[in-house]
């Protein structure tokens, strides 16, 4: 006698929900496996590399640091070059290295269209860690731009920036092209002197009004400054 087949049972609502949940969960897992997640331990690996470098003797480390950051002559503009990448490896290397590029390189700072404010952060760092007289030279090129000049003067007044042109009274052109001494340039020199005298004494809003008065005299001499 042939065995009897058990009748097929219809799935209940509960079992259907369980199966649907399993299918949805598996779909989520499959989707997650397709996505390549970034490595989570990149920063610890960097710190470990820094730690290995710091195990080297101090003389060897200094040789490596100087080989990376000492370039001789560096031209600095508003577009760069910025800090050496070595200074961003870890804090200890930054502390050991930060003075080296400022004391052992010669910097030619190019200010274009009187945009000195763009180089104020570099100037402040160089003043703190370097020698501001022996290896720092400034060249000004481009066209008059009152908006840029006003921002530069604001850096001098409000943020004690010492990135200023040569203010000597020599009537001859400066040999290093820092500051050609013409009538309008002497007015500009007076504006920088005024900015240095006003900083720490008055708010920028007051200093700005004083400099705006000098701007009128400057524009009268040279219409390019209007």
NORZI-V926406 format. One record per backbone hydrogen bond with DSSP energy under -0.5 kcal/mol. NH is the residue of the N-H (numbers start at 0). CO is the residue of the C=O. If there is no record, write none. Layout:
BEGIN
nh->NH co->CO
nh->NH co->CO
END
This chain:
BEGIN
nh->15 co->11
nh->16 co->12
nh->17 co->13
nh->18 co->14
nh->19 co->15
nh->20 co->16
nh->21 co->17
nh->22 co->18
nh->23 co->19
nh->24 co->20
nh->25 co->21
nh->26 co->22
nh->27 co->23
nh->28 co->24
nh->29 co->25
nh->30 co->26
nh->31 co->27
nh->32 co->28
nh->33 co->29
nh->34 co->30
nh->36 co->34
nh->41 co->38
nh->44 co->40
nh->45 co->41
nh->46 co->42
nh->47 co->43
nh->48 co->44
nh->49 co->45
nh->50 co->46
nh->51 co->47
nh->52 co->48
nh->53 co->49
nh->54 co->50
nh->54 co->51
nh->55 co->52
nh->60 co->56
nh->61 co->57
nh->62 co->58
nh->63 co->59
nh->64 co->60
nh->65 co->61
nh->66 co->62
nh->67 co->63
nh->67 co->64
nh->68 co->64
nh->69 co->65
nh->70 co->68
nh->72 co->70
nh->73 co->105
nh->75 co->73
nh->75 co->107
nh->76 co->74
nh->76 co->79
nh->79 co->76
nh->86 co->83
nh->87 co->84
nh->88 co->85
nh->93 co->89
nh->94 co->90
nh->95 co->91
nh->96 co->92
nh->97 co->93
nh->99 co->96
nh->100 co->96
nh->101 co->97
nh->102 co->98
nh->102 co->99
nh->103 co->99
nh->104 co->100
nh->105 co->71
nh->106 co->134
nh->107 co->73
nh->108 co->106
nh->108 co->136
nh->109 co->75
nh->109 co->107
nh->110 co->108
nh->110 co->138
nh->111 co->109
nh->112 co->140
nh->113 co->140
nh->114 co->111
nh->115 co->113
nh->117 co->114
nh->118 co->115
nh->119 co->116
nh->122 co->118
nh->123 co->119
nh->124 co->120
nh->125 co->121
nh->126 co->122
nh->127 co->123
nh->128 co->124
nh->129 co->125
nh->130 co->101
nh->131 co->129
nh->134 co->130
nh->136 co->106
nh->138 co->108
nh->139 co->176
nh->140 co->110
nh->148 co->144
nh->149 co->145
nh->150 co->146
nh->151 co->147
nh->152 co->148
nh->153 co->149
nh->154 co->150
nh->155 co->151
nh->156 co->152
nh->157 co->153
nh->158 co->153
nh->158 co->154
nh->160 co->154
nh->163 co->161
nh->173 co->178
nh->176 co->173
nh->181 co->179
nh->185 co->181
nh->186 co->182
nh->187 co->183
nh->188 co->184
nh->189 co->185
nh->190 co->186
nh->191 co->187
nh->192 co->188
nh->193 co->189
nh->194 co->190
nh->195 co->191
nh->196 co->192
nh->197 co->193
nh->198 co->194
nh->200 co->197
nh->201 co->197
nh->205 co->202
nh->206 co->202
nh->207 co->203
nh->208 co->204
nh->209 co->205
nh->210 co->206
nh->211 co->207
nh->212 co->208
nh->213 co->209
nh->214 co->210
nh->215 co->211
nh->216 co->212
nh->217 co->213
nh->218 co->214
nh->219 co->215
nh->220 co->216
nh->221 co->217
nh->224 co->221
nh->225 co->222
END
